[in-house]
Amino acid sequence: MIQNTLIHRARNLAVDTTRAQTPLPLLITGVAGVPGYNALPYFTEKYPDQVVGVRQVNNWRMLGDNIVACDVEDVDGMKRLFDKYQFRAVLNCGGCCALKSCELDPSMAWRINFESVRNLLTVLEGSDTRLVQLSIDLVYSDKLGGGYLEHEPTDPVTIYGKTMAAAENLIQLERPESAVLRISLPMGVSFNGHAGAIDWIQSRFMKNKPATLYYDEIRTPTYTDCMNRVIDDVLGRDLAGIFHAGGPRRLSLYQIAQIINRVGDYNPHNLMGCMRVEAGPIPPRAGDVTMDSTKLADQLGYEPFDPWPLEECWMPTHADWHHERPADEERGPHRIQELLCRNPRFFD
C-alpha cells in the first residue's frame, strides 16, 4: 500500500508540473449539493478571491463571503452575474438528484436539471469560457457485469437520469468543446447533513432506525477530495466530450451501508437488505451502473481516483460482515469523517 501511494503521488507530481492554469475567475453552481459544497472550499483555498459559488435564492441558510444567491434558471440574473465577475470558467454542479421528488414532479426536474443548462449555455454563447459539467452514472439503467463505457447509449429508468442525459446531449450539441464528467456517488460531507449518501445512511443509524439498501444497485463511488483535484485538472486542459469519472471499486448500496454501519460502530441489526424488485415502483431503481473510467485516466496520464474506502480492510467480505467488531479496530462516528467523508491519504 505504501509503495502504491508513493507511485500515485509521483504520478500526480509529474502531471501537476505540466498542466495548464485553471481559467479564472471560476463560477461554481449548485454549491448546496455534495459535489459543489465540497468543491467550493477546495477551489476557494487554492484560488483566493477568484471563486464564486451560486446557490438557489430560496436556500437562505447557505451563506458565505463568496456565495451568491441566483437561480440558474434566471437568465437575466445569470447575465448580470457574468457581467460583474467576467468568469473564464464554470463548474456546473447544479441539479436536483432527489429521485422520488423528480418522479413525482417531472416538470420541476426538467426545469432544474435541463432548462438551467440551456440557460447557462445561453449566457455562455459567444464566449470562450471553459465549461465542465457534472453528470451522473444514472443515465444508465443496468448492465450485466457493469463497466459502462462512454460510447454506450444511455438508457435511464428515472426522470432524474433522463433529464441529466438530455442535458449532456444539449451540451454536446451546442458547446462541444466542454467536458462532461459522469460521476457516481460523491463521498463527502453535505450542507444540510442528509443530502449525501453517507449522511442519509448514517442519520438512520444514529437515530437507531432501520435502513434498507439494495443488494443489486451497484455504483463506483469516489471521494470528493479526489474529484476536486480531477476537476481542477480538467478545467485547465482542453479535454472535450464525455468522460466517466467513477472510482475503481464497485460497491452495492448494501455494501456501502455495511461500511458506514461498522466504521461508525452502529447497531448492525438496523441494516436491512433487499433486491430492487422488492422495492416500490417509485422511484424506479437502476442496477449495475458501474463505469469504466479508463478514458479519463488515459487523457490525464494517471489514475484519477483512489478507491472508496481507501483501505481494503474496510471492504465487506460477506453479507454479515458489519456484525463483526474486532477488539483492536477503532470505530465510531468520528471515524466516518476521517475514513469515509475524507480521503485519509490527503490528510495523513
C-alpha positions as CSV (number, residue, x, y, z in Angstrom):
1,M,0.0,0.0,0.0
2,I,2.8,2.4,0.9
3,Q,4.6,1.7,-2.4
4,N,1.4,2.2,-4.4
5,T,0.8,5.5,-2.6
6,L,4.3,6.8,-3.4
7,I,3.9,5.9,-7.0
8,H,0.5,7.6,-7.1
9,R,2.0,10.8,-5.6
10,A,4.9,10.7,-8.0
11,R,2.4,10.5,-10.9
12,N,0.4,13.4,-9.6
13,L,3.5,15.5,-9.2
14,A,4.6,14.7,-12.8
15,V,1.2,15.8,-14.1
16,D,0.9,18.8,-12.0
17,T,4.1,20.3,-13.4
18,T,2.7,20.2,-17.0
19,R,-1.0,21.0,-16.7
20,A,-2.3,24.4,-17.7
21,Q,-3.6,27.0,-15.3
22,T,-7.3,26.8,-14.4
23,P,-9.0,29.7,-16.1
24,L,-10.0,32.3,-13.5
25,P,-12.3,33.7,-12.2
26,L,-14.3,30.5,-11.6
27,L,-18.0,30.1,-11.1
28,I,-19.3,27.0,-9.3
29,T,-23.0,26.4,-9.5
30,G,-25.1,24.1,-7.2
31,V,-22.9,24.6,-4.1
32,A,-25.7,23.2,-1.9
33,G,-25.2,19.7,-3.4
34,V,-22.4,17.4,-2.2
35,P,-20.0,17.9,-5.2
36,G,-20.4,21.7,-5.2
37,Y,-20.4,22.0,-1.4
38,N,-17.0,20.2,-1.3
39,A,-15.6,21.9,-4.4
40,L,-16.2,25.4,-3.2
41,P,-13.8,25.4,-0.2
42,Y,-11.2,23.5,-2.2
43,F,-11.1,26.0,-5.1
44,T,-11.5,29.0,-2.7
45,E,-8.5,28.0,-0.8
46,K,-6.4,27.3,-3.9
47,Y,-7.5,30.4,-5.8
48,P,-8.3,33.1,-3.2
49,D,-10.7,35.9,-4.3
50,Q,-11.1,34.2,-7.7
51,V,-14.0,31.8,-7.0
52,V,-17.8,32.5,-6.7
53,G,-20.4,29.9,-5.7
54,V,-24.0,30.1,-6.7
55,R,-26.9,28.9,-4.6
56,Q,-30.7,28.9,-5.2
57,V,-32.3,32.1,-3.9
58,N,-34.6,30.2,-1.6
59,N,-31.7,28.4,0.2
60,W,-31.2,31.4,2.5
61,R,-29.4,29.3,5.2
62,M,-26.4,28.9,3.0
63,L,-24.2,32.0,3.5
64,G,-20.6,32.8,2.7
65,D,-18.3,35.6,1.6
66,N,-18.1,34.2,-1.9
67,I,-21.6,32.7,-2.2
68,V,-24.2,34.5,-4.3
69,A,-27.9,33.9,-4.4
70,C,-29.0,33.4,-8.0
71,D,-31.3,30.8,-9.6
72,V,-29.5,29.3,-12.6
73,E,-33.0,29.3,-14.3
74,D,-32.9,33.1,-14.1
75,V,-31.2,34.0,-17.4
76,D,-31.1,37.8,-16.7
77,G,-29.7,37.2,-13.2
78,M,-27.0,35.0,-14.6
79,K,-26.1,37.5,-17.2
80,R,-25.7,40.2,-14.6
81,L,-23.5,37.8,-12.6
82,F,-21.3,37.2,-15.6
83,D,-21.1,40.9,-16.4
84,K,-19.9,41.6,-12.9
85,Y,-17.3,38.9,-12.5
86,Q,-16.3,38.1,-16.1
87,F,-16.0,34.3,-15.4
88,R,-13.5,32.4,-17.5
89,A,-14.5,29.0,-16.3
90,V,-17.7,27.4,-15.0
91,L,-18.1,24.2,-13.0
92,N,-21.7,23.3,-13.2
93,C,-22.7,21.1,-10.2
94,G,-26.4,22.2,-10.2
95,G,-29.4,20.0,-10.4
96,C,-31.9,18.1,-8.3
97,C,-30.8,14.5,-7.6
98,A,-33.7,13.5,-5.3
99,L,-35.0,10.5,-7.2
100,K,-38.5,10.4,-5.7
101,S,-39.0,14.2,-6.0
102,C,-38.1,14.1,-9.6
103,E,-40.5,11.2,-10.3
104,L,-43.4,13.0,-8.5
105,D,-42.7,16.4,-10.1
106,P,-41.2,15.8,-13.6
107,S,-41.7,19.5,-14.6
108,M,-39.5,20.6,-11.7
109,A,-36.8,18.0,-12.6
110,W,-36.7,19.2,-16.3
111,R,-36.6,22.9,-15.2
112,I,-33.8,22.4,-12.7
113,N,-31.7,19.7,-14.5
114,F,-32.3,20.6,-18.1
115,E,-33.6,24.1,-18.6
116,S,-31.0,25.5,-16.2
117,V,-28.3,24.0,-18.5
118,R,-30.0,25.6,-21.6
119,N,-30.0,29.0,-19.8
120,L,-26.3,28.6,-18.8
121,L,-25.4,27.9,-22.4
122,T,-27.3,31.0,-23.5
123,V,-25.3,33.1,-21.1
124,L,-22.0,31.5,-22.3
125,E,-22.9,31.9,-26.0
126,G,-20.1,33.8,-27.9
127,S,-17.6,33.5,-25.1
128,D,-14.5,31.2,-24.6
129,T,-15.4,30.4,-21.0
130,R,-14.4,26.9,-20.1
131,L,-17.3,24.7,-19.0
132,V,-17.1,21.5,-17.0
133,Q,-20.5,19.8,-16.5
134,L,-21.1,17.2,-13.8
135,S,-23.5,14.4,-14.9
136,I,-24.3,11.1,-13.3
137,D,-24.0,7.3,-13.8
138,L,-27.8,7.1,-13.6
139,V,-28.0,8.0,-17.3
140,Y,-27.7,4.2,-17.5
141,S,-30.1,1.5,-16.2
142,D,-28.2,-1.8,-15.7
143,K,-25.5,-3.8,-17.5
144,L,-24.6,-7.4,-16.8
145,G,-21.1,-7.2,-15.3
146,G,-21.2,-3.4,-15.3
147,G,-18.3,-1.4,-16.6
148,Y,-20.1,1.1,-18.9
149,L,-18.0,2.8,-21.5
150,E,-18.7,6.4,-22.7
151,H,-19.8,5.3,-26.2
152,E,-22.5,3.0,-24.9
153,P,-26.0,4.5,-25.4
154,T,-27.8,5.9,-22.3
155,D,-31.0,4.2,-21.2
156,P,-32.1,5.8,-17.9
157,V,-35.0,4.5,-15.9
158,T,-35.6,7.6,-13.7
159,I,-36.8,11.1,-14.6
160,Y,-33.5,12.3,-12.9
161,G,-31.4,10.2,-15.3
162,K,-33.5,11.2,-18.3
163,T,-33.1,14.9,-17.5
164,M,-29.3,14.6,-17.0
165,A,-28.9,12.6,-20.2
166,A,-30.8,15.3,-22.1
167,A,-28.6,18.0,-20.6
168,E,-25.5,16.0,-21.7
169,N,-26.9,15.9,-25.3
170,L,-27.6,19.6,-25.3
171,I,-24.1,20.5,-24.2
172,Q,-22.6,18.1,-26.8
173,L,-24.7,19.8,-29.5
174,E,-24.3,23.5,-28.5
175,R,-20.9,23.6,-26.8
176,P,-18.9,20.5,-27.9
177,E,-15.6,21.9,-26.6
178,S,-17.0,21.4,-23.0
179,A,-16.1,18.5,-20.8
180,V,-18.9,16.4,-19.2
181,L,-17.8,14.3,-16.2
182,R,-20.2,11.5,-15.3
183,I,-19.7,10.9,-11.6
184,S,-21.2,8.2,-9.4
185,L,-21.8,8.6,-5.6
186,P,-19.7,11.6,-4.4
187,M,-18.5,10.7,-0.9
188,G,-18.1,13.8,1.2
189,V,-20.0,16.0,3.7
190,S,-23.2,17.7,2.7
191,F,-24.5,21.2,3.6
192,N,-27.8,20.0,5.2
193,G,-26.5,16.8,6.8
194,H,-28.7,14.5,4.9
195,A,-28.3,15.1,1.2
196,G,-25.3,12.8,0.7
197,A,-25.2,9.0,0.5
198,I,-23.2,8.8,3.7
199,D,-25.3,11.4,5.6
200,W,-28.6,9.7,4.9
201,I,-27.5,6.2,5.9
202,Q,-25.6,7.5,8.9
203,S,-28.6,9.5,10.1
204,R,-30.8,6.4,10.2
205,F,-28.2,4.5,12.2
206,M,-27.6,7.5,14.6
207,K,-31.3,7.5,15.4
208,N,-31.3,3.8,15.9
209,K,-33.6,3.4,13.0
210,P,-33.5,0.7,10.3
211,A,-32.1,1.4,6.8
212,T,-32.9,-0.8,3.9
213,L,-30.4,-0.8,1.0
214,Y,-30.2,-2.7,-2.3
215,Y,-28.1,-5.7,-3.0
216,D,-28.2,-5.2,-6.7
217,E,-27.8,-1.4,-7.2
218,I,-24.0,-1.2,-7.8
219,R,-22.1,2.1,-8.1
220,T,-18.5,3.3,-8.4
221,P,-18.2,5.9,-5.6
222,T,-15.5,8.5,-5.3
223,Y,-14.1,10.7,-2.6
224,T,-14.9,14.4,-3.2
225,D,-11.3,15.1,-2.3
226,C,-10.2,13.1,-5.4
227,M,-13.0,14.7,-7.5
228,N,-11.9,18.2,-6.7
229,R,-8.3,17.6,-7.9
230,V,-9.5,15.9,-11.1
231,I,-12.0,18.7,-11.9
232,D,-9.2,21.3,-11.3
233,D,-7.0,19.4,-13.8
234,V,-9.8,19.0,-16.3
235,L,-10.6,22.8,-16.1
236,G,-7.0,23.5,-17.1
237,R,-7.0,21.2,-20.1
238,D,-8.7,21.1,-23.5
239,L,-10.5,17.9,-22.8
240,A,-13.8,17.8,-24.6
241,G,-16.7,15.3,-24.6
242,I,-18.0,12.9,-22.1
243,F,-15.7,11.2,-19.6
244,H,-16.6,8.6,-16.9
245,A,-15.4,9.7,-13.5
246,G,-16.2,6.7,-11.3
247,G,-13.9,5.2,-8.7
248,P,-12.0,1.9,-9.2
249,R,-14.1,0.0,-6.5
250,R,-17.5,-1.5,-7.3
251,L,-19.9,-1.4,-4.4
252,S,-23.6,-2.2,-3.9
253,L,-25.7,0.2,-1.9
254,Y,-25.9,-2.5,0.7
255,Q,-22.2,-2.8,0.9
256,I,-21.8,1.0,1.3
257,A,-24.3,0.8,4.2
258,Q,-22.3,-2.1,5.7
259,I,-19.2,0.0,5.7
260,I,-20.9,3.0,7.3
261,N,-22.5,0.8,9.9
262,R,-19.3,-0.9,11.0
263,V,-17.0,2.1,10.8
264,G,-19.5,4.2,12.8
265,D,-19.9,1.4,15.3
266,Y,-23.7,1.5,15.0
267,N,-26.2,-1.3,15.7
268,P,-25.7,-3.9,13.0
269,H,-29.3,-5.2,13.3
270,N,-30.6,-1.9,11.8
271,L,-29.2,-2.6,8.4
272,M,-31.6,-4.4,6.1
273,G,-31.0,-5.6,2.5
274,C,-33.3,-6.3,-0.4
275,M,-33.4,-6.7,-4.2
276,R,-34.7,-3.9,-6.4
277,V,-37.7,-5.9,-7.4
278,E,-38.9,-5.9,-3.8
279,A,-39.0,-2.1,-3.6
280,G,-41.9,0.0,-4.6
281,P,-42.4,1.4,-8.0
282,I,-41.4,5.0,-7.1
283,P,-38.7,5.8,-7.7
284,P,-37.6,3.0,-10.1
285,R,-34.1,1.8,-9.3
286,A,-31.1,1.3,-11.6
287,G,-29.0,-1.9,-11.3
288,D,-25.3,-2.2,-12.1
289,V,-24.3,1.2,-13.4
290,T,-20.6,0.9,-12.7
291,M,-18.5,2.9,-15.0
292,D,-15.1,2.3,-16.7
293,S,-13.0,5.4,-16.3
294,T,-10.0,4.3,-18.4
295,K,-10.7,7.0,-21.0
296,L,-10.3,9.8,-18.4
297,A,-7.2,8.1,-16.9
298,D,-5.6,7.8,-20.3
299,Q,-6.2,11.5,-21.0
300,L,-4.9,12.7,-17.7
301,G,-1.9,10.4,-17.7
302,Y,-2.6,9.0,-14.2
303,E,-5.2,7.1,-12.2
304,P,-7.6,9.9,-11.2
305,F,-9.3,8.3,-8.2
306,D,-8.3,6.3,-5.1
307,P,-10.7,3.5,-4.1
308,W,-13.5,4.3,-1.7
309,P,-13.0,3.4,1.1
310,L,-9.2,3.8,0.8
311,E,-8.2,0.9,2.9
312,E,-9.0,-2.7,1.8
313,C,-9.7,-3.7,5.4
314,W,-13.0,-1.8,5.3
315,M,-14.3,-3.7,2.3
316,P,-17.2,-6.1,3.2
317,T,-16.4,-9.8,2.6
318,H,-19.9,-11.2,3.2
319,A,-23.5,-10.2,4.0
320,D,-23.0,-10.2,7.7
321,W,-19.5,-8.6,7.7
322,H,-20.8,-5.5,9.5
323,H,-21.7,-7.6,12.5
324,E,-18.1,-8.3,13.1
325,R,-16.4,-5.9,15.6
326,P,-12.8,-6.8,16.2
327,A,-11.5,-5.5,19.6
328,D,-8.4,-3.9,18.0
329,E,-10.4,-1.9,15.4
330,E,-11.0,1.8,16.0
331,R,-14.6,2.7,15.2
332,G,-17.1,5.5,16.0
333,P,-18.9,8.4,14.2
334,H,-15.6,10.4,14.1
335,R,-14.1,7.6,12.0
336,I,-16.7,8.1,9.3
337,Q,-15.4,11.6,8.9
338,E,-11.8,10.5,9.0
339,L,-12.1,7.5,6.7
340,L,-15.2,7.9,4.5
341,C,-16.0,11.6,4.1
342,R,-12.4,12.5,3.6
343,N,-9.6,10.7,1.7
344,P,-7.2,9.8,4.5
345,R,-4.3,9.9,2.0
346,F,-4.7,13.7,1.7
347,F,-4.9,14.3,5.4
348,D,-2.3,11.9,6.9
